[in-house]
């Protein structure tokens, strides 16, 4: 399958298939062409007996800032189906990574958000350095965590997945390790040595082991018991009540952040993550496509992208403005006529 894109560098180095995200001026945000090229390479290498493992990395100061959300919003505004087509292909690529028959090694540095998580977290092992900034930032733009994130957020220990899904907050290496989003702390300066060892056909664990470093606990570590207690509540409203009752600086800040997010997104995310705990990855991706296609044309997504990426005033005007104003959620979760899988 010959699919190329100018922002994807793919090469066979000995026994290794290596993908490099090469759109550094946009923090390697994924375009539709990039998604299709990655998927084509992965499909080819899965069937290639000369490839024993695959690795993915990013050029510049970021691994991958996510999908090209502004392009998706522009497509929706123009009445085009391109945004929906991008998401369909991206989610199928995420499923391919999750079921990949060979070791899929992510070499992550800097920003790893949204779609960047989709091309890293579903593989294993996942190496990251101290510059890591990991987030699923969707409630801040009137959207919901996608790319299969409902699968790994719902399985993160101690309520951390619900915390991150609702707040859209960014975490670093220590917290990402504790949550299981990355598996090893490795200096980015050692990534080339890892690639060299994989290219020689050496066993993955043996290649990685000499480069693993100990990461200090992250800022969330002292609050893990609070997070577990508070974010196990039975609704978004109940979570906010527990935060208000807690009264600590951490709780007050967290409550303020949640109250700044799209109320519709918050209500959907809570239900989404609760449901995802009983679903496999493909089922989570299918659910996320249902949600995405119904949120893309909505006011909050348009307004969230405007406030974050267009005017950059960081002052979205959500509709409705409160959780109490959010209507029934069943239509968002209803099956599509053309399901993902």
C-alpha positions as CSV (number, residue, x, y, z in Angstrom):
1,X,0.0,0.0,0.0
2,X,1.7,3.2,-1.2
3,X,0.4,6.2,0.8
4,X,2.8,9.1,1.5
5,X,2.6,12.5,3.1
6,X,5.2,15.2,3.3
7,X,4.9,15.4,7.1
8,X,5.6,11.7,7.6
9,X,9.0,10.2,7.3
10,X,9.0,6.5,7.2
11,X,12.0,4.2,6.8
12,X,13.1,0.7,7.4
13,X,16.3,0.5,9.5
14,X,17.4,-3.0,9.6
15,X,14.7,-4.9,11.6
16,X,12.9,-1.7,12.6
17,X,10.1,0.3,10.9
18,X,10.5,3.9,12.0
19,X,7.9,6.6,11.7
20,X,8.9,10.3,12.3
21,X,6.2,12.9,12.6
22,X,7.7,15.8,10.7
23,X,5.4,18.8,11.1
24,X,7.3,20.6,13.8
25,X,6.0,24.1,13.0
26,X,2.6,22.8,14.0
27,X,3.9,20.7,16.9
28,X,3.3,17.6,14.7
29,X,-0.5,18.0,14.8
30,X,-1.9,15.2,12.7
31,X,-3.5,16.0,9.4
32,X,-5.7,13.6,7.5
33,X,-2.8,12.8,5.1
34,X,-0.5,12.1,8.1
35,X,-3.0,9.7,9.6
36,X,-3.5,7.8,6.3
37,X,0.3,7.6,5.8
38,X,0.9,6.2,9.3
39,X,-1.8,3.6,8.9
40,X,-0.5,2.5,5.5
41,X,3.0,2.1,6.9
42,X,1.8,0.1,9.9
43,X,-0.3,-2.2,7.7
44,X,2.7,-2.8,5.4
45,X,5.1,-3.5,8.2
46,X,2.7,-5.8,10.0
47,X,2.9,-8.1,7.0
48,X,6.7,-7.7,6.5
49,X,8.7,-10.5,8.0
50,X,11.8,-8.4,7.9
51,X,10.3,-5.9,10.4
52,X,10.4,-7.1,14.0
53,X,9.3,-3.9,15.7
54,X,7.9,-0.4,14.9
55,X,8.9,2.9,16.6
56,X,7.3,6.4,16.3
57,X,8.8,9.7,17.3
58,X,8.3,13.4,16.6
59,X,10.6,16.2,15.2
60,X,11.1,19.5,17.0
61,X,10.0,20.4,20.5
62,X,6.9,18.2,20.6
63,X,6.0,14.6,20.0
64,X,2.5,15.5,18.8
65,X,0.0,18.2,19.9
66,X,-3.0,16.2,18.7
67,X,-5.2,16.2,15.7
68,X,-5.6,19.3,13.5
69,X,-8.7,20.4,15.4
70,X,-8.8,23.8,13.6
71,X,-8.9,22.1,10.2
72,X,-11.7,19.8,11.5
73,X,-13.7,22.8,12.7
74,X,-13.2,24.7,9.4
75,X,-14.4,21.6,7.4
76,X,-17.5,21.5,9.5
77,X,-18.2,25.2,9.1
78,X,-17.8,24.8,5.3
79,X,-20.3,22.0,5.2
80,X,-17.6,19.4,4.3
81,X,-17.5,15.8,5.5
82,X,-13.7,16.0,5.6
83,X,-13.5,16.5,9.4
84,X,-15.6,13.4,10.0
85,X,-13.6,11.4,7.5
86,X,-10.4,12.4,9.3
87,X,-11.8,11.2,12.6
88,X,-13.0,7.9,11.2
89,X,-9.5,7.2,9.7
90,X,-7.8,8.4,12.8
91,X,-9.8,6.1,15.1
92,X,-9.3,3.1,12.8
93,X,-5.5,3.9,13.0
94,X,-5.8,3.9,16.8
95,X,-7.5,0.5,16.7
96,X,-4.7,-0.8,14.4
97,X,-2.1,0.4,16.9
98,X,-4.0,-1.2,19.8
99,X,-4.0,-4.6,18.1
100,X,-0.6,-4.3,16.5
101,X,1.0,-7.8,16.2
102,X,4.6,-6.5,16.8
103,X,6.2,-4.3,19.4
104,X,5.1,-0.7,18.9
105,X,7.5,1.7,20.7
106,X,6.6,5.3,21.2
107,X,9.5,7.7,21.9
108,X,7.7,10.7,23.4
109,X,9.1,14.1,24.3
110,X,7.5,17.5,24.9
111,X,3.8,17.9,24.2
112,X,1.7,14.8,23.8
113,X,-2.0,15.7,23.6
114,X,-5.1,14.3,22.1
115,X,-4.1,12.5,18.8
116,X,-0.6,12.3,20.1
117,X,-1.8,10.1,22.9
118,X,-3.6,8.0,20.2
119,X,-0.4,7.2,18.4
120,X,1.5,6.4,21.6
121,X,-0.6,5.1,24.5
122,X,-2.2,2.2,22.6
123,X,1.2,0.8,21.8
124,X,3.8,-0.6,24.1
125,X,6.4,0.1,25.4
126,X,6.0,3.9,25.8
127,X,9.1,5.9,26.6
128,X,9.0,9.5,27.7
129,X,11.5,12.1,28.9
130,X,11.3,14.8,31.5
131,X,9.9,17.4,29.1
132,X,6.6,15.4,28.7
133,X,3.4,17.4,28.8
134,X,0.5,15.0,28.5
135,X,-3.2,16.0,28.3
136,X,-6.6,15.2,26.9
137,X,-7.7,18.9,26.6
138,X,-11.1,18.4,24.9
139,X,-13.5,19.8,27.6
140,X,-11.7,23.1,27.2
141,X,-12.8,23.3,23.5
142,X,-16.4,21.9,23.8
143,X,-15.4,18.4,22.7
144,X,-14.8,15.1,24.5
145,X,-11.7,12.9,24.9
146,X,-11.4,10.7,21.8
147,X,-8.8,8.6,20.0
148,X,-9.6,5.7,22.3
149,X,-8.8,7.8,25.4
150,X,-12.0,6.7,27.1
151,X,-10.4,3.2,27.2
152,X,-7.2,4.2,28.9
153,X,-8.7,7.0,31.1
154,X,-11.4,4.7,32.5
155,X,-8.7,2.2,33.4
156,X,-6.3,4.7,35.0
157,X,-5.9,4.0,38.8
158,X,-7.5,6.0,41.6
159,X,-9.9,8.3,39.6
160,X,-7.0,10.0,37.8
161,X,-8.7,9.3,34.4
162,X,-11.9,11.0,35.4
163,X,-9.9,13.9,36.9
164,X,-8.0,14.4,33.6
165,X,-11.0,13.8,31.4
166,X,-13.1,16.5,33.2
167,X,-10.4,19.1,33.9
168,X,-8.4,18.8,30.7
169,X,-5.3,19.5,32.8
170,X,-1.8,18.8,31.7
171,X,0.5,16.4,33.6
172,X,4.2,15.6,33.4
173,X,6.3,12.5,33.4
174,X,5.9,11.4,37.0
175,X,2.1,11.6,37.0
176,X,1.9,10.0,33.5
177,X,4.0,7.0,34.8
178,X,1.8,6.6,37.8
179,X,-1.3,6.7,35.6
180,X,0.2,4.1,33.2
181,X,0.1,6.4,30.1
182,X,3.9,5.9,29.7
183,X,5.8,2.8,30.8
184,X,9.4,4.0,31.1
185,X,11.3,7.3,31.8
186,X,14.1,7.6,29.3
187,X,16.1,10.7,28.4
188,X,15.4,11.9,24.9
189,X,19.1,12.0,24.3
190,X,19.0,8.2,24.5
191,X,16.2,7.7,22.0
192,X,18.7,7.3,19.1
193,X,20.5,4.5,21.0
194,X,17.1,2.7,21.5
195,X,16.4,3.0,17.8
196,X,19.8,1.7,16.9
197,X,19.3,-1.4,19.1
198,X,15.9,-2.1,17.7
199,X,17.3,-1.8,14.2
200,X,19.8,-4.5,15.0
201,X,16.9,-6.8,16.0
202,X,17.8,-6.9,19.7
203,X,15.0,-7.7,22.2
204,X,13.0,-4.7,23.1
205,X,13.3,-5.0,26.8
206,X,17.1,-5.5,26.6
207,X,17.4,-2.4,24.3
208,X,15.4,-0.2,26.7
209,X,16.7,-1.4,30.1
210,X,20.1,0.4,30.1
211,X,18.4,3.7,29.4
212,X,15.6,3.6,32.0
213,X,15.8,6.4,34.6
214,X,13.9,7.0,37.8
215,X,11.4,9.9,37.6
216,X,10.4,11.9,40.6
217,X,6.8,11.8,41.7
218,X,4.5,14.3,39.9
219,X,2.6,17.2,41.4
220,X,-0.6,15.1,41.6
221,X,1.1,12.4,43.8
222,X,0.2,14.1,47.1
223,X,-3.4,14.5,46.0
224,X,-4.0,10.9,44.9
225,X,-6.2,10.0,47.8
226,X,-8.3,13.2,47.4
227,X,-8.7,12.5,43.7
228,X,-9.8,8.9,44.3
229,X,-12.4,9.9,46.9
230,X,-13.7,13.0,45.1
231,X,-13.8,11.7,41.5
232,X,-15.6,8.5,42.5
233,X,-18.8,10.5,43.1
234,X,-21.9,9.7,41.1
235,X,-22.2,12.8,38.9
236,X,-20.3,15.9,37.8
237,X,-22.4,17.9,40.2
238,X,-21.5,15.5,43.1
239,X,-17.8,15.8,42.2
240,X,-18.1,19.6,42.4
241,X,-19.9,19.3,45.8
242,X,-17.1,17.1,47.2
243,X,-14.5,19.6,45.9
244,X,-16.3,22.5,47.5
245,X,-16.7,20.6,50.8
246,X,-13.0,19.6,50.7
247,X,-11.9,23.2,50.7
248,X,-8.2,22.7,50.2
249,X,-6.3,24.8,47.7
250,X,-6.1,21.9,45.3
251,X,-9.8,21.3,45.6
252,X,-10.7,24.9,45.1
253,X,-8.5,25.2,42.0
254,X,-9.8,22.0,40.5
255,X,-13.4,23.1,41.0
256,X,-12.7,26.4,39.4
257,X,-11.1,24.6,36.4
258,X,-14.1,22.2,36.0
259,X,-16.5,25.1,36.2
260,X,-14.7,26.8,33.3
261,X,-15.2,23.9,30.9
262,X,-18.1,23.2,28.6
263,X,-21.0,22.0,30.8
264,X,-22.3,19.8,27.9
265,X,-18.8,18.2,27.5
266,X,-18.5,17.6,31.2
267,X,-21.8,15.7,31.4
268,X,-21.0,13.6,28.3
269,X,-17.5,12.9,29.5
270,X,-18.7,11.6,32.9
271,X,-21.1,9.2,31.2
272,X,-18.6,8.3,28.6
273,X,-15.9,7.3,31.0
274,X,-18.3,5.4,33.2
275,X,-19.5,3.4,30.2
276,X,-16.0,2.8,28.8
277,X,-14.9,0.8,31.8
278,X,-16.9,-2.1,30.5
279,X,-15.9,-1.7,26.8
280,X,-12.9,-2.9,24.7
281,X,-10.8,-0.4,22.7
282,X,-12.8,-0.8,19.5
283,X,-16.1,-0.3,21.4
284,X,-14.7,2.8,23.0
285,X,-13.6,4.2,19.6
286,X,-17.0,3.5,18.2
287,X,-18.7,5.3,21.1
288,X,-16.3,8.2,20.6
289,X,-17.2,8.6,17.0
290,X,-20.9,8.8,17.8
291,X,-20.1,11.5,20.3
292,X,-17.7,13.4,18.0
293,X,-20.1,13.5,15.0
294,X,-22.8,14.9,17.2
295,X,-20.6,17.5,18.9
296,X,-18.7,18.8,15.8
297,X,-21.6,20.8,14.4
298,X,-22.6,22.1,17.9
299,X,-22.2,25.6,19.3
300,X,-19.7,24.6,22.1
301,X,-17.2,23.0,19.7
302,X,-17.2,26.0,17.4
303,X,-17.0,28.4,20.3
304,X,-14.3,26.4,22.1
305,X,-12.1,26.3,19.0
306,X,-12.6,30.1,18.5
307,X,-11.6,30.9,22.0
308,X,-8.6,28.6,22.1
309,X,-7.2,28.6,18.6
310,X,-8.7,31.5,16.5
311,X,-9.2,34.6,18.7
312,X,-7.2,33.0,21.6
313,X,-9.1,35.1,24.2
314,X,-9.6,32.0,26.3
315,X,-13.1,33.2,27.2
316,X,-15.6,30.7,25.6
317,X,-19.3,31.5,26.0
318,X,-20.8,28.0,26.4
319,X,-24.4,27.2,25.7
320,X,-25.9,26.2,28.1
321,X,-23.8,28.0,30.7
322,X,-24.6,25.6,33.5
323,X,-24.7,21.8,34.2
324,X,-28.4,22.2,35.1
325,X,-29.1,23.5,31.6
326,X,-27.8,20.4,29.8
327,X,-30.5,18.3,28.4
328,X,-30.8,14.5,27.9
329,X,-27.6,12.8,26.7
330,X,-29.1,9.7,25.0
331,X,-29.1,11.2,21.5
332,X,-25.3,11.7,21.7
333,X,-24.7,8.1,22.5
334,X,-27.2,6.6,20.1
335,X,-25.8,4.2,17.4
336,X,-24.9,5.7,14.0
337,X,-26.3,4.5,10.7
338,X,-22.7,3.9,9.6
339,X,-20.8,2.6,12.6
340,X,-17.0,2.7,12.8
341,X,-16.5,-1.0,12.9
